[in-house]
Amino acid sequence: LDLNAAPTANLGMEGDPDLQFLLKGGDLLKVLSPSWKKTRFLRLQDDCKTMWRESKKTFKSCQTFPVADIQEVRMGRQSEGLKKNAEEQAECRCFSIVFKGRRKNLDLIASSEEESKQWIKSLQKLVSNVNNLNRMQTTEHWIFSCLRKADKNKDDKLSPSEVKSFLRLINIEMDDDYADMLFKKCDKSNSGYLDGEEIAHLYDLLTNREEIDVIYGEYAKTTGFMSADNLVGFLMKEQREKATLADAQKIIEKYEPDEQAKEKKLLSKDGFLMYLHNVEAMILNPEHSEVYQDMQQPLNHYFISSSHNTYLTEDQLKGPSSTEGYVRALLKGCRCVELDCWDGSDNEPVIYHGYTLTSKILFKDAIKAIKENAFKTSDYPVILSLENHCSLEQQVVMAQHMSSILGSALVTSPLGDNMPTNFPSPEELKGKFLIKGKRLQKLEATFANKAADADSVDVTEEEESNDESAEEEQKEKRKKKLKLAKELSDMVIYCKSVHFHSFKDARKTLSFYEMSSFKEGRAVKLADESANDYIRHNVEKLSRVYPAGSRTNSSNYDPVPLWNAGCQIVALNFQTGCKEMDVNQGRFVVNGNCGYVLKPSYMRDRSTEFDPITLTRGEWLKHKILHIMIISAQQLPKVNKKKSSIVDPLVRVQIFGVPADVAEKETSPVDNNGFNPAWNENFQFDVYVPDLALVRFVIEDYDSTSDNEFVGQYTLPFNSLKMGYRHVPLLNKNGDLLPSAGLFIHAMVLDEE
C-alpha cells in the first residue's frame, strides 16, 4: 500500500497538468483593503486534500484549509471585498475562494490574466473531483491522509507509536494492550513496524463493517456471493422496494468493482457496500430529491423557504451587513429574502438594521447580488420583502435600481389581461421576482382606471417594525405615517403588505394578494389558540412570520407550529446554525431543494376542519408506527480539536410535527470511539399526521459534567424516509455535508393494526 500514490489515484487525477500546477503552487496577492494587499504563497499539499498558505515574511506564518471547505471559486471582482478593494483594471486577474459556512472569502489577485485563469480552472476541477468522490472513496481518502499524517518520519512505515497516533487521528481511543495486539496481528514480518501489505491489513481490520457482513451473509447464497436473484430478495424483503431482476443487474453493473464477479452477474461484499453508500440507497427517497410535486398550484399553497434580515451575517446589533448573506441564503434554496431600506448618502439607499450599529451596504449592490444568484439553486420565484424606511426621493431610486437591474424578470403587472382572482403558480412565475411591500391602492383600482394622479399618498404604517425597542424609541418621530412613492408602490402586485386585525376582518375586507406579517409571539399565539382559523386564512392569503426583536443574537424560533397552521413564509435567521435551521433545511431538502413544498390537500381546502392541536378525525389522520434501529456510525469528526480528545457519541432521534407526534429518544453513549461506534438500539414512535412530520437524527458527544456537544445531524420529512438498511448522511452546524461521516440505521414504517 503506497501511501504516496493514494490521493491522486483516488481523485482520478494522476498526471493531470492542473493538479501538478496546484501541487507546485505560486505567489498571489491577498486583498483585505485598498491599502492592504500582501503576497501569499498558495499550494496544494501532497495529500491533495489541503491547501497551504504562507506569508513571505522571515517569521513565516502559514495556514491550511481543506479543499472540501471550498463552496466555489469565483472569477473576477465578484466578491464584496474585491469590488471594494481592487481596481477595475485588475478585473481579469482577480478571483475569490468562497468557503462554506461563515468563513470569510479569500480574495486574491494573480500576476497575469493567464495565471488567474489557470488557478480558477485548476481549483474548480479539484473541488469538483473532491465533491464527486463517492462515500467509500471519501472514507479511503480521509484514512489515507490520517495514515500519512501519522507517518511522522515519512519512511512509508508505521511504528507502534505511529499506529497509536493514527488511531487517535481517526477518532479511536484504544487501550495500549488492544493497540499492541492489533499491531502484532498486522506485523506478519515481525519487523517491529508495518509497511505495504501490513498497513493494508490494518486498514482492512479497521474498516471492516461487521454489521454489513451479517446482512450480506444472509443473502449471499451463491457460493459466498450475491446473485441478481439474491439481491432482488434483499431489495424487496429488507428495503421494501419494488425491484426486478433487471434492476438488480443494473446495480451490479454500476457498483461491482471486481470485473470477474461483474461478468458472472454477482455482487461481492465490496460491491454491496458501494451500493449501500450511494445516494440512491440512502435514507432520503431519491425521487424526492428532484422536483416531484405539482408546481401548478397557486403560490400560497406552498411552504416557502424564507430568510429574515438576510443581509446580516452575525448578530442583530453590531454585526456586519453583507451581500454575501443574500448569496448564501439563495444558494441554500431560500426564496424570500428581506431588505431593510434606509436613506443613504449621495441619494443612494442603503440596507442595514435600523437604529443599530450593524454596518451598511448599498441597496443596488444587494439587488445585483440577488439577481446574480437567485436562480442558481432553484428556478422558482424569489420574493423581495421590502422593509421600507426611505424618503420619497430615495424610494424612487430604489424603484429605478430594481427596474434596471432585474429588468423583465421583475413582475410589475399581473399575469394575464384581467384582474386576477388568485395567485399564479410557482411554475408560471419561474425565473421571476415579486416585490412584497406597501401599495398605495388596491390592485382592483388599477383595472378600474381609478389610478391616482398624485405622486405620493400617506399610508398608515401600522405593520410591526422588526425591532421592538427601536419601535418604542421612534414612535414619536415617525408618527406612524409613511410617504410612499408611486413608482415603488406600482411594483407591488401579488404581495401587498397590510396590517392584520382579525381573521374575520381579513376574510371580509382583504383581497387575496393583501398579506400580513406576524411577529413570532403573535403568530405562535394564533397558531396555538385558533389553528383552524389560521389554516383557513392561509388557504386564501399569504402569511409571513418573523423573529421577535428581542432575538438580538440572531437566534431562531421553532418554525414547525407555524407550518402546522399553514403559514407559508416562516422567516428564519439563515446565518445561525441551530436546531431550528436544521429543521428548516429538512423541510425543504425535498422537491429538488427548490424552496417550495406543496402543503397537504387538507391545508389547501377553504372548508377544512383540520386542527393540529385538537386533531379530530379526518384524511390527515394516518396513524403510522415508525421502528428505528440505530446500528452504527462511521468516521465521526472530532468535536474538540485537541489531539487527545476522542468523541463519546450518542444518537438522538427526534420527531417534529403536530403536538401529538413530537417525541425524542436517545441511545446510550459509546466510550472513546468516533471511528466506528456501534449501538444496535431499537426505538418505536407513533406518528399520527405523517404529512407534517419530520425526523431528525442528531449525534452528540456525551459529557457527564456539561452539555453534550453537537457532532452532526440530518433531518428529512417523514414521508421521504426510505425503509430498510440505510446510511444517513451527516451535516455540520452550517448544514454542509461532513464528507466521510455517516450513520447506519434500519427503518420500518408500519400502518397501525
Buried (B, 14 or more C-beta within 10 A) or exposed (E): BEBEEBBBBBBEBEEBEBBEBBBEBBEBBBBEEEEEBEEBBBBBBBBBBBBBBBBEEEEEEEEEBBBBBBBBBBBBBBBBBBBEBBEEEBBBBBBBBBBBBBBBBBBBBBEEEEBBBBBBBBBBBBBEBBEEBEBBBBBBBBBBBBBBEBBEEEEBBBBBEBBBBBBBBBBBBBEEEEBBEBBEEBBEEEEEBBBEEBBEBBBEEBBEBEBBBEBBEBBBEBEEBBBBBBBBBBBBEBBBBEBEEEBBBEBBEEBBEBEEBBEBBBBBBBBBBBBBBBEEBBBBBEEBBEBBBEBEBBBBBBBBBBBBBBBBBBBBBEBBBBBBBBBBBBBBBBBBBBBBBBBBEEEBBBBBBBBBEBBBBBBBBBBBBBBBBBBEBBBBBBBBBBBBBBBBEBBBBBBEBBEEBBEEBBBBEBBEEEBBEBBBBBBBBEEBBBBBBBBBBBBEBBBEEEEEEEBBBEBEBEBBBBBBEBBEEBEEEEEEEBBBBBBBBBBBBBBBBBEBEEBEEBEEEBBBBBBBBBBBBBBBEBBBEBBBBBBBBBBBBBBBBBBBBEBBEBBBBBBBBBBBBBBBBBBBBBBBBBBBBBBBBBBBBBBBBBBBBBBBBBBBBEEBBBBBBEBEEEEBBEBBBBBBBBBBBBBBBBBEEEEEBBBBBBBBBBBBBBBBBEBEBBBEBBEBBBBBBBBEBEBEBEBBBBBBBBBBBBBBBBEEEEEBEBBBBBBBBBBBBBBBBBBBBBBBBBBBBBBBBBBBBBBBBEEEE
